[in-house]
Amino acid sequence: MILRNSKLFLDSKKVIPSGVNSPVRYFEPYPFFTKKSDGAYIWDEEKKKYIDFCNGYGALLLGHRRKEIIQAVSKQLTLGTLYCTPTQSEIELSNLIIDNFQSIDKIRLVNTGGEATMTAIRLARGYTKKKKIIKFEGCYHGAHDSVLVKAGSGSAHYGISVSDGGLDEVSKNTLVVQYNNAEEFEKTIKKNKDIAGVIIEPILANMGLILPENNFLSDIRKITKENNIPLIFDEVVTGFRVSSGGAQKHFGIKPDITTLGKALGNGFTIAAVGGKKEIMDMLSPEGRVYQASTFAGNPVSVSAAISSIKTINKIKNKLYSKLEKYNLQFTRALDDMATDMNIPHQINSTASMFQIFFTNKPIVDYPSSKNADAKKFQKIFHALLKQGIFIAPSQFEVVFFSDAHNRTDLNKALDAYHVALKSVKN
Ligand SMILES: Cc1ncc(COP(=O)(O)O)c(C=O)c1O
């Protein structure tokens, strides 16, 4: 009997390139097709239930179908879905974001993280009247030409360091520096007088998980300040996840521009770019930096984001410490298991995210992450999947906890990791 997921994949491949609408969703031999989700769980078309640790690649901080958000969105659906005029709720959302993120004076809403980083980079170029940007190896900022150079996530997974169809004329204006290497960064700045901006994931969550070492972020801030170069923190993953004010609040560092997405809408399509007033005021129509979108600030996504932030603000005193505790206990137990089984491994973790790598060398940058045994990771992924545990299907992604997970879910996942680890034991 042909299984339903397999049949759907065959059907899908006929009409959708590679059968998926985003490359990271594909895995061998074919992905499962999801029917529904709730809380910490998703169910596929074969009625199999999974505990979800992919969590919309970090978007679902509060879990699937979070009650408060569904209520807010349902109410909005009775009032309309798209006006393409300003709304009072956009002001409310902007104020909520500004109150949470100290570095942001003004904010513009967009739809996706990629759109946010594209706008952030254009703003930096418009503001400085310079051309080049600096990004860091392995950081992923969306699928557009300026940043799709030595990027993480799916492009690292599929080994595409510069995409076919991307323009050399664009990518040659993107200088790439190793993550956690402030010295190389400073040298690059000294050598190039034409730097318009620097974009970085303050915590690198697209090469597995890589934490900024010691003073790395404060050095980057200091050097960019000394050279009058706008610093963009891409907080599409870390915003609202690492703290209610993102990684910048956690580290006490103020960037000039911030991009947000994912957890901002807890499963609804919304992202944002915000920053200093003098930079944000460069945006059209008052300014000369053009950015536009039909769906930006649509009332459905805005109602979801308002509800997400209000919920986060209400429960933040418990939320972040609970998730951090979950993560700490989980990763300690996982570490003990792998150590007991003599499996060379590294675990990087912070806040509500972690990743395990199969190597005995610390994972601190793109080369060290690339050198970990990705084949072993694939084995783990499949062994977990078989047991109803869904994590992102790539070494270069991250395992996310959400507010919807409970201790039983975590214990089940740990048991499943225990079984899975046996598949990579030599
Ligand atoms: C740090 C970071 N920035 C930007 C993006 C792009 O966001 P989107 O997929 O919504 O375009 C991602 C997506 O994973 C991301 O992780």
The ligand as an SDF file (V2000), in Angstrom:
LIG
                    3D

 16 16  0  0  0  0  0  0  0  0999 V2000
   18.1900   35.3150   11.3690 C   0  0  0  0  0  0  0  0  0  0  0  0
   17.2430   35.2620   10.2100 C   0  0  0  0  0  0  0  0  0  0  0  0
   17.0540   36.3690    9.4690 N   0  0  0  0  0  0  0  0  0  0  0  0
   16.2180   36.3870    8.4280 C   0  0  0  0  0  0  0  0  0  0  0  0
   15.5100   35.2740    8.0670 C   0  0  0  0  0  0  0  0  0  0  0  0
   14.5810   35.3130    6.9050 C   0  0  0  0  0  0  0  0  0  0  0  0
   13.2870   35.2980    7.3590 O   0  0  0  0  0  0  0  0  0  0  0  0
   12.0890   34.8450    6.3870 P   0  0  0  0  0  0  0  0  0  0  0  0
   12.2660   33.3780    6.1730 O   0  0  0  0  0  0  0  0  0  0  0  0
   10.8570   35.2010    7.1570 O   0  0  0  0  0  0  0  0  0  0  0  0
   12.2670   35.6350    5.1360 O   0  0  0  0  0  0  0  0  0  0  0  0
   15.6720   34.0980    8.8030 C   0  0  0  0  0  0  0  0  0  0  0  0
   14.9250   32.8790    8.4450 C   0  0  0  0  0  0  0  0  0  0  0  0
   15.1480   31.8120    8.9230 O   0  0  0  0  0  0  0  0  0  0  0  0
   16.5600   34.0910    9.8970 C   0  0  0  0  0  0  0  0  0  0  0  0
   16.7590   32.9840   10.6210 O   0  0  0  0  0  0  0  0  0  0  0  0
  1  2  1  0
  2  3  1  0
  2 15  2  0
  3  4  2  0
  4  5  1  0
  5  6  1  0
  5 12  2  0
  6  7  1  0
  7  8  1  0
  8  9  2  0
  8 10  1  0
  8 11  1  0
 12 13  1  0
 12 15  1  0
 13 14  2  0
 15 16  1  0
M  END
$$$$
